[in-house]
Amino acid sequence: MIVVAVIAVGLNAVISLWLRAWAKHDLNVRSAYLHMLGDAVSALGVVFAGILIATTGSYVADAVVSVLIGMLILWSSWGILKESVNVLLEGIPAGMSMKEVEQSIGRVHGVLAVHDLHVWTVGSGVICCSCNIMVAEQSVRSGEQVLRKVNEELRHHFGIGHTTIQVEVEGCAKDDMYCTMQALQSLHKADHHH
């Protein structure tokens, strides 16, 4: 038992070290890393229990090590479980402040207001955002520049790589046909001038 456990310590430790660099960026790899690390520590506990049993003849060490291994598994699984549930429920990424995201978008030149802001995690390192931004009446090209700057701000400061942003023009209701027609006429005029 001691020989097999020593071999297990070595193999699991090597695999853990190999996975360690990628574990920071991927939930699945982090789970495998913690599993291998837990197996290495568990096997080390088996080695100590085996030595105690062989030298003292008492089998209490086996029960104590088994309880400690169970506690280690529960402790190491808790963080993975929390993060997995957050991903499944499409929750806000850990440590992200919605107020900071809203303020950051609001500081982009041309953005007058931000509403209906939602940020969620789809998977490891995949953060999504949807929101509506209010801009002053302007050309389509300048509206696209504001949209591009908002996307750059979200990617640079928050690591948000996928966005769905609705641009609304100041003073226009969403279903206001006059504003829609006016925007189309402005676009049509701009195309003729180019």
N, C-alpha and C positions, 0 to 999 in steps of 0.2 A: 504494500500500500504506500509506503513512504517513497519508494523508488518511482512509482507511477505518478505520485503527487509532485515530486521534484521535476519530473519531465513536463508535467502539465504547467507548473509555475513558469518554467523556461519558455515553453511554446506560447502560452498566453501573454507573457510579458513582451516577447518579441512582436507578436501580432498587435498588441496594444500600442507599442512604440511606433509601429508602422502606420497605424490608423490615427494617431494623435494629431498630426498636422491637419488632416481633413475634418476632424471631429468638430472643429470650431465653426465650420461653415455649413454643415449638413446634418440634419436631425437623424437621418438613418445611419450615417457613419458614426455620429456621436453615440447612438444607441448601441451599435456594434462595439465601439471602443469601450464604453462603460461595461458592457457584457464581458468582454475579454479581460478587462482590468479586474472586474469582480471575480471572474473565474481564477485569475492568477492569485488574488488575495485569498480566495476560498481554498485553493490547492495548497497555499502556504499554511493556512490554518489546519488543513488535513495533515501536513508534514509535522507540525508541532503536536497535534493530537496523537499522531502515530508514535512520535518519540516519547511523549508522556505515558502512553499506554504501554509501550515496550519497556520503559524503565521502571514504572511504578506498578503496573498491572491494574491500574484503576481505569475503568471505562467512562468515568464522569467527564473526562476531557473531550470525549467524542460528542456528548450531549451539549456541553458548553460551546464547543466550536460550531456545532450545527445551528444553535440559536444565534450565535454571532454572525454566521454566514447569512442566515435568514434576515437579520436586521440590516446587514450590509446591502443585500439585494433590495429590500424595501427602500432604504435611504437613497441608493444610487438610481432607482427607478422613478422616484418621485419627480425629479426635474424633467425627465423625458416624458413622463405621463402628462404633466402640466403643459408642456410645450405642444405635445401632440393634440391634446384637447383644444388648446388655443387655435391650432391650425384647422382642426376639424370644424370648430365653431366659427371660423373666419374672424377671429378676434384681433384686436389691435396688437401689433408687435410689442413684446416686452420692452419697457423702457421708453417707448415713444409717447410724446405728449401731443395730443390733438390740438391743444392751444398753440403750441410752438409751430405745428404744421400750418395751422390757419394763419398765424401771424407772418410766417415766412412767405406764404402765397400772397398775403395782403401787401407785403413790402415790394412786390414786383411792380415796376413802373407800368402804369396803365390799368392795374387791377383796382377797382373801387370797393369791391366787397366780395366776400366768400361765404357761401352757404351750402347746405346739404353735403357737408364733408364727411366722407367715410374712408377709413384706412383699415386694411385687413391683410392677414397673412394667408397665402395660398399654399405655401410649402417653404422649405428651408431656403432662405434668401430671396424669396419671391414675395414682394410686398406690392399691393395694389392700392390705388387711390381713385376715388371718384368724387367730383365736386362740381358746383356751379360757380362761375366767377362773373361778376358784373364789370363791364368795361364801358368807357365813354363811347359815344357814337363816333365811329372811325371807319377807315377803309378796311376791307377784308384782309389786305396784306398786313396792316398794322395789328389787326386782331390776331392773325397767325403768329406774328412776332411775340405778342404778349403770351400766347399759348405756349410757344416754344420756350420762352424764358421761364414760365411756370414749371414746365416739364423738367428743364435743366435744374431749377432750384430744388425740386422734389428729389431728383436723382442724386444731385450732389450732396445735399444736406441730410437726407433721410434714407437714401438707398432705395427709393421707390422707383421701380423700373417699368411698371405698367399703370397707365392712367387713362381715365375716361373723364374728360373735362368739358362741361357744357359752357359755352360763352354766351352771356346774355348782354344785350345792349341797354345802357342806362335809359330809363324813361319808357321802355317798351315792355308791355305785358307779354307773357309767353304766347298768348293766343291773339295778340293785336295784329290784325291783317294790315292795317295802315303802315305800321313799323316794318313789317315783313316786306311789303311792297316797296317801301321807301329804301330799305337796305338793298333789295334786288335792283332797283333803279340806279342807286349809287354804284353798285357793282357793274351794271351794264354801261354806265357812263365812263367809269374808270377803264373798262376794257376797250371802249372806242377811242379813248385818248391815247392809249398805248399803241 
